[in-house]
Amino acid sequence: MAVFVVAHGAWSSGWAWRNMRPLMRAAGHEILTPSYTGLGERAHLASQGVNLSLHITDVVNVLEFEDLRDVVVIGHSFGGLVATGVADHARDRVARIIYVDAFVPEGGQALMDLLSPQARDLMKNAAHLAGDGWRVPPRDMPPDTPQELRAWAMPRRVAHPIAAFEEPLRLSGKPLPTRAYIYCKRIEGEDRFGPFAARARRDAWPYAEIDASHNPHITAPQELCALLQQLA
């Protein structure tokens, strides 16, 4: 049995992994899906001070208070930064990181550093167009998302404090645990995660591809469940 802890993506929360939980548990594993401060059921705690460090602490505290060890941390999308920080801060508790169509940062990099200039400008402009300048409204789901899943997910996606995207990741310099990568092959527009998939292959990480768009935990949970077990 493995213990998986999810570092979810931007605008999202633990709710988005609802369909993964029974599948992973039926396969004999435990999966925890904590929500970051200011998102999901914790949206009422959103503020300008919600940043990347706070999101990392949200997940590290789950590992510590639940006294979890040999954990597999799943980092999806923006959660790749959170997962990397969690593994660095709680190195004695994390056995492996599995990035799912995720950003893979180096120390000192913020999410904004990993985006193209065009995407970075869109993010900043969206925050200002939202009216307050400190949070970014949620992006739509990929166009191949079935309508019933879009209708379920979109009302639950909330604006994300931009400070979490602007704060650089601070790493200790200690070696990180084994890392693996799952790349979603159905690409919507710019291939933001292709470079990180290429790095995983180049560095000989355990690697897999899934025939899904960017949210396989929503649109392809059974296939993702199988790959997570394979890579764990």
N, C-alpha and C positions, 0 to 999 in steps of 0.2 A: 504494500500500500504506500502511496506517495501522498504528501500534503502539498497542495497547490494554494498559493495566495496570489490573487490578481491585483496588479496595478493597472487600473482601467485607463481608457483614453480620455481626451479632452471632451468637455460638455456632457460626458456620460457619467456613469456611476455603477454601483454594484448591481442595480436592477437589470442592466443590460446583459448580465451573465446568468439570468434566471433559468434559461433553457439548458445551460451547461451544467448546472448544479446536480440535477437528478441523474444525468448521464454519467458524470464523473463518479458520483457516489454509487451508482449501480455497478460500475466497474471496479469498485472496491477502494476508491480514493476519497480523500477529504478535499474540499475546495472552499476557500473563504474568499469573499468578494467585498472587501471593505470599500466604503465611499470616502472620497476626499472631502475635507472641509469646504463648504460652499457649493457642493454639488449633490444631486440626487436628494435623498431624504435629509441631507444636511445643507440644503440650499439656503436656508434661513440664516446660516452663519457666514454667508459670503460678505467679503469686505475688501477694501483696497490692499489690506495687509496679507491676504491669502496668496502665498507664493509657493515656489517649488519645494523649498525646505519644509514648509508646513505639510505639503502633500506626502513627502518622504516620511516625515514624523508620523503622520496618520497611519501609514502601513507598518513602519517599524514598531510602533506601539502595539499593534495587533500581535506581531511576532513575540514581543516581550511579555505582554499581559496574558497571552494564551500559552506562553512558554513553549513555543513551537521551535523545532530543530529539524535539520535536514530538509528544509523547505525548498520547493521549486517555485520561484517567483515568475509569474507570467506578466510581461509588460506589453500592452497593446497600444500601438500608435504613440501618442504623447507619453503614455505610461512607460515607454522604454526609458525615458529619463528618470522617472520615479523608481522603476525597478532597479536601475543601475545604482542609484543613490541608496536604496534600501539594502542591496547586497553589500555595498561598501560600509554602510553604517552598522549592519548587523551580520558581519562576515561569518561569525561563529554559528549563525542560525540558518544560513542560506547555502544549499548544496548546488543549485543551478539556476540560471536565468534562461527562460525561453521567451524570446522576442516574437511577437505575432504582428507582422506588418508594422513594425515599430521603428522609431528613431533610435539610433545607438550612439550616444554622445561620448565624447572625450571629456575629461575634467576641464572645467573652465568654459564649457559651451552651454549656451542656453538654447531653448527650442528655436528662438528667432535666428540663431546662427546656423541652424540646420535647414532652414527654408530658403527657397530662391528669393531674390529681391522682390519679385512680383508678388509672391505669396506673403512675404513679410509686410509689404505695403498694404495688401488687402486686409490682413489681420488688424493692422493699426487703424486703417480707415473704418473698418467695421466697428471697432470699439468706439470710435468717435461718433459714428452715425447712430449707434445705439443710444446716445444721449448723455452718457456720463464719462466716457473715455477710459474707464478702468476695467471694463469687462467686455469680452468678445462674444457676440451672439452665436448660437450654435449653427454649424453647417448642416446642410441637408444630407440625407442618407444617399449612398450611391444609387444611380438611376436603375440598376437591376434589382433593387430591394423590392420584394413583393409588397403590394399596397397594404395588405393587412399588417405586415410587420412595420412598415413606415407609420401607419396610423397608430400603432402601439408605441413606437419608440419616440417619434418626434415631440409629442407633448411632454415627454419626460426629460428631454435634453434641455439643459439650461445654460445661460451665459457663463463663461469661464473667466475668472479674474486674470487680467493680462499680465500681472506681475509673475504668475506661474510660468508664463512663456518667456519672460524677459530675464528672470534670475538665472545666472550661470550655475551649473552643477558643480559643487565642490566635492572633490574626491580626495581620499587620504593618500593615494598612491600605492596602497596595498594591492596585491594581486586579487582580481575578481574571481569568482567561481567559474566553473565551466559554463559556457554560453552556447545557446542554440538559436536557430532562426527559422521561422515559418513565413514564407512570402506568399502573399495573395496575388494570383496571376491575373485576375480581372482588374484592369487598371482603368481608373476614371481620370481622364485628363493627364496632368503631370504625374510622372512616375516618381513620387517622393521617396518611396522605400526601396526602389531598385538598387541604389548605391549601397544601402546597408545590407541588402541580400547579397550583392556582389562581394562585399567585404567578408561576410560570413563564409561564402564559398572559398574566397581567396585564402582566408585564415584557417580553413578546414574545420570550421565549427560543424557540429551536427546540424543538418539542414534539410528542410522539406518545403514543398510547394503545395498550395491548395487551390483548387479551381473555385475560387470565391472572390468577391470584392472585399472591400476593406473591413467589413464587420462579420467575420465568419462565425463568431460566437452567437450572432443573431441569425444569419442566413444559412449557415452550414454547421450547426452544432455537433452533429454526429461525426462528420469528417474531422472537425477540429479536435474532438474528444479523442479520436483514434490517433491523431498525430501527436497530441500532447503526451499520451501514454507511451508512444514510440520513442519520443525524444527525451522523456524523463528518465 
